[in-house]
Amino acid sequence: MTFKAIALATILTGLGTTSALAQGSGIPEAEVEAPTPQSIALELFAEAGSSLRAGDTETARRLMLAALDIKPAHPAVLRALVTIATRAERPDDGFAALDSMVEAGLTFAPADATLTLLEAADADRLAGIRAALVANGEPVGEGEVIARINRPDALIEGVAMDIETDRIFVSSVADREILLLEPFARDEPIVFADREDGLWSVFGLVVDDRTRMLWAASGTVPQTPLADGEAEGTALFAFDLITGDLYRRYTIDGAIQMADFVVRDGSAYISDSGAPRVYRLDNVSGELEVLAEDPRFVSLQGVALARGALYVADYSMGIWRIDLTDGSAGLVRASETSLIGIDGLRQTRDGRLIAVRNGAEPHQVMAIDLDPTGRDVANVDVLLRGHASMAGNTEPTLVDLADGRAWLVSNAAWPLFPADGSVPDDARPATAIVELDLR
């Protein structure tokens, strides 16, 4: 979604300046007190850009390789390495960067200058790499569209299934609503809750079978329609699943943007995409508290509970493993597959992580198997990619799991909701909810 993409938007455009990249990370440059992996990587990226503009391609290459050590399989860094190799007329370096993209499961269309350089060096090798990059974007998996929500101006973001009643709930960013889809009328949304309940834009949703509550994370982004004088804010909401009555609204000082969360047995764990914090709510009558606060967090998104720990997607860094006892955090060590740009994150009963990647191409739903320690990725399977509903200027966002199935918002129209409020040229599509069989 747009407010997530802020953390990557500038770095993905190419070689920028330090201040611009710091702005893109959501962290004011003046407030950065100590180096973090993110700040170091951004500085390396910026210095590499300066070196490249000065014609010092070797220094640019070494700086960018150092950034890659910090951010393995980061698409922006790999693309920059291709650019540097082309400027330096070093085909072996170009081939190496493209090979890394193939291994990371990314797609990429090299520029004409790159193609000219590499074809002259080894046309057969280039042809093989290009074929592999295209194959990385080929359709994979099957999913059934079980609902089309013809509310193109609503900007649907999140989904939650009530497995007991077969009702689906979806969240609206631009209309500030939670919509209900009955099993006998999937394409006829009913307003379940709205701004009259205190909601701002609505993002993540979770149905908790134990409390029979619908939980919702709400806050403000540029796409949030606010009345004159209306204050911004963010909170976690709990609604009675049957009556729709608001049970309680949970807030905490210093929160900026609660958006994604997970609930188990009445306890909730919430990421803050605007502040480097993760919150915990022990029970419905409790209060939010900070579970983890770490300056290394950049743009926290989806949340999952697995293997006795909390896993939180970071749009710019990968996936953090957070200890539920002391809140200590460490990055999950990835395999070759890129974990950059993960939005939605959930867990299966057997501890698999189901991740929605929309911050790197191609967009896809992945199943991530962890090793026995829960600290390393053992295997990644692509579950869904290139589905017909994922076409156009849209992106998959959040996912919910139950009973061996998954429900995905497959085509959220974030790119068609400019932050400046302008009207896009392309028509906004109806939102598709896709069901996947995980068994």
N, C-alpha and C positions, 0 to 999 in steps of 0.2 A: 504494500500500500504506500501511498505517497509519503506519509510521515516516517515510515520505515526507510524509504529510499533516500531520505535526506542524508543518512549516514554513509551512503555510497555514491550519491549522485555526482559529486564533483570528481571524486577519484576515478569514476568510470568514464568520464569524458576525456581523459588523457592526462598529460603531464601538466599539473597546475602549480599554484603557489602555495606556500605553507599556510598563509592566512586563509586562503579559500578552502583548503582542505580541512583546516581546523574548524572553519565554519560549517563545512559539510558534515562533520562528525557530530554536530550538535553541542560541542563543548567550546565555549568562548575561549579564545587564545589566551586572554589575560588571566583566566582562572586556572590554567593548567599549571599546577604547582610542582609536580614531579613527573619524570618520564614514565610513560606506560608503553606497552607494546603498540598500541594504536598511535600514540603521538610519535614514537620513534619511527614506525613504518611510514607515517605521513611525512615526516621530515626527510627520511631517506628518499621517498618518492619525489618530493619537491626538489631536493638537491640533485637527484638524477635528472630531473627536467631542466634544471639550470645548466648542468654539465652538458646535456645534449644540445641545448640551444647555443652553448659556447663552442660546440664542435668536439668536445671531449667525450667521445663515445665509450672509451674504455672505463673511465670513471663512472659514467652513467650506468654501464652494464654492471659493474661491481656493486654500486649502491642499490640497484634494482634487485640483484640477486640476494643482497642482505635483507631487503624488504620481503622477498619471497620466503626467506627462512622464517620470518616472523608470521607471515600470512601464507601458509602453504596452499597451493592451488587457487590463489586469488585470481579471478579472471582479469581484473584490471592490471595487475602486476605482470601477468603472463603476456597480455597484449602489449604492454609497454616494452617488454623484452623483445617481442617481435619487431616493434618499431625501431628499437635501438640497433638490433641486428641488421635491419635493412639499411639504416643510415650508415652503419659502419661497414656495410658490404661484407658481412660475416655470415655466410649461408649456414654453416654448421650451428651457429648460435640460434639462427632462425628456426632451423629444423628441430633443435632441442626444445625450444619454447613451444612450438606447435605440437611436438610429441607429448609434452606435459599437458597441454590442453586436451588432447585425445584421452590420455590416461585419467584426467580429471572429469571426464564425461561432459565436456563443454562443447559448444558449437562456436564457430568463428569463420568469418569470410575474410581472408587476407587481402590487403590492399594490392593494387596492380603492381606497385613497385616491389613489394615482397614477392609476388608471384614471378615477376621477371627475374629477380635475383635467384630465387630457389630453383626455378625451372632450368636456368642456365647451368646451375650447379649439379642437379640430379633430378631430371624430369620424372623418372619413375618413382622416386621416393616422395616427391611432392604430390604426385597423383594419388599415391597410397594414403598420405596424410589427409588430403582433401576429402577422399572417400570416407575415411574414418570420422572426420569432423561432421560430415553430412549424416553418417550413420548414427552419430550421437544424438541427432535430433529426430530420428525416425520414430513413428508412433509405436508405443509399447503399452500392453495391457488393455483391459476392457472395463468400461464403466457405463452404467445405464443412467440416462437423464430421467430422474423421477419427479422433477418439478421444474417449471419455468415460471419465474416470478416477473410478470410484466409491469415492473415498477422501475423503468429505466433511470429515473432521477433519484432513486432512493440510495444508490451506492451500497449494495449488500456486501457485508464483510465476513460475518461469522455465522456458524450453523451449530445447532445442538439438537440431538434426537432424544425424545422421551420414549424409550424402548417399551415402557409399560403401556402406553396409549397409542403408539405409532404416530405421535404428533411431532412435527418438525418446527423448530424456532429458528428464525434468522434475524440478523441485526442490520440496522440501517444507519449509515453514517450521515447522509445528507438530509434525511427526513427525521432523524432522532427518534427512531421507533424500534420496537421489537415486534416482529410479525410472526403470526402463528399459521401454520399450514396443516389443516386437518387431513387425515388419511383419505377421506372421500372427496376432497377438493384441494388437491395439492397446488393447483394453479390459481387459487382464490385466497390470497393472504388476508388475514384478519389482524387488526391492530391489537396486540396484547398489552403493550405499555408504550408510553410516549413521553414527550417533554412535560406533560402535566404531572408525571411521576418524578420529575426532577432530572430526567435523562438529558445528557448532551448527546453527542454522537455515540453510537453503540458499536462496540468492537467484539471482543470475545464473549461467547456464551457457553454455559455448562449446565446440564441437567444433573442434579444430585438425587439419586434414588433414595438415599437414606433420609434426607431432610424433606424430600419432595419440594425442593426449591429450584427455581430457575435463577441462576447467577448470571450477572452481566457486568462487564467492565465498560465504563463510559468516561468520556473526556472530550476535549476540544482540539480540533485541528483546523487548518485554514478552510476546509470544506464544511465546517460546522456552521449552520445558520443561527446566529445569535440575535436576539432582540436588542434594540437600543438600550444600552446600560446594563445588559445582562452580563454577569460575571462568568469568566471561564472557570474551569475546575475539573477534577477527576475523582472518581469514586468507584467502589464496588457495590453493586446492588443485589439484593436477594428478594425475589418475588415468589409468592405462593403459586405453585404450578397449576392449581385448579382454579382458584378465584382470580388470579392475576394481581391480587393486592400486594402492595409493597410491604415487605416485612421489615427491611432495614437498609440503610445506606451507610457504608463504611468508608471513612476517610482517614488520612494520616498526614501530619504536617510534612511538608517538603516534597510530597508526591507531585509529579509533573504529568505523567501520562500512563495510567493503568490501562492496559489494552488486552493482554493475553494472560491466561491463568489456567490452573487445573484445580479440581476439587475432588477430594476423596474422604468419604466418611465424615462429612461435615467440616473438614479442614480445607482451607484454600491457600494456594501459593500463587502469588501474582507478580509478574514482571513489570517494571517501569521502563518504558521505552525512551523516556526523556531524562531519566536520572539513573545513575549506576546502582540501582537497588532492586532487591527482591523482597516482597512482603509475605508475611504469614498471618493467617487467621485461624486460630486453633479450633474455634467452634462458632456457631451462629450467634451466640450471646457474647462473644469475646470482642476484642479490639485488634485492629491491624497493628503489627509490629514489624520491624525490620529484621529479616532473617539474614540477609547478606547485603553488604555495601562494599563495592570494590571499584577503585578507579580504572581498573582494566576493562570493566564492562563498557561497551560502546552503545549498542542499540539493541536492547533485550526484547525478544519477541515470544515465540511459543514456549510453553512449559509442559513438562511431562514428569511423572513419577515412575521410576523403574529401578530395580536392583537396589532398593533401600536408599536411593538418593534422588535429588531433584536435578533434572536436566533442562537447561534454558538455552534456546537458540539466540545467538547474537548475530544480527544481520551482517556485521562486518568482520567477525572473528571466528565464527564456527559455533560449537556447542560447549557450554560450560556444564561441568558436573559440580553440584553444590552439596556439601555435607549438611544433612538435616539437623545435626546436633550443634555444630559450631558455626555454620555458615561459610566455612572455607570453600574456596572455589579453585578449580583447575580446568583448563581446556581439555576436552576429549581429544585424544590424538587420532587424527583422521587417517584413513587409507588414501589411495590416490584420488578418490572421488571428492570433488569440491563440496564443502559444507558451508560455503559462503552464500548469503542471501536466503537463508531458511526463514520462513514466516511461521506457518502453523506447525505445531509439534504435539503429538500425543503418544501414548504407549498402549501396546496390546497387553493381554493378560500374562503372556509369557515374557514380557520385558523388551519386546522389539519397539524401537522408536519409529513412528510414522511421521515423516517430515514432508512439508510442502515447500519447495524451493521456487521462489519467484524473483530473486534478486540476481540471478545468473541464468544465462541461456544454455540449454533449453529449460523452460519451466517444467517441473515434474513433481510427482509424488514418489517418495523413496521410503523403503524399509531399511532401517539401519540396525544391524546386529552388533552388540557390544561383546567384548571379550569377557571372561569370567570376573575380571576386576571391575568392569564397568567404566574403565578409564581409556580404553582404546576401541576404535572401530575394527570389528572383525570382518564385516562384510556389508555391502550395500547392494540392494536390489531395486531396480526401477519398477514401480508398480503401475504408474500411469504417466504417459507422455504423448503429446500430439493428439489428444482426444479432440473430436470435432467441435465440442463445446468450448475448447480452450483457444479457439482461433481468434483472430482480430486483435484489436488494440486493448486487450484485457489481460488479467493475470489470475491464477488460482491463489486463494488466500488461506482460509482456515478450514480445519477438518475436525470431525468428531468420529469416535469409534464406539461400537457396542455390538455384542452378539456376533463377533466375527465379521463385521461389516464396517465400512467407512462411508461417511457422507462429506462431500467436498463442495465448497463454493468454487466452481471451476472457472468462472469468467468475471471476476469483480472488475468494474470499469474504472479503476483508479486513474489510468492514463487519460481518461475522458472527463476527468473532473479537475481542471487546472486550479492550482492554489489561488490564482488571482481572480477566480470567479468567471472567467471568460467562457463563452460557449464554444465547444469544440466543433470542428467541421464534420467529424464522423458521428453518426447516430449512435446513441448508447443502446446496447442490446438488453433484452430480457436476461435476468440472471438465471443460470442453470445450476441446479443441485444434482450432483452426480453421485450415485451409489457404487461402491466397489466391494466385491467379495474378497475378503482377506483369508478365507479358509483354503 
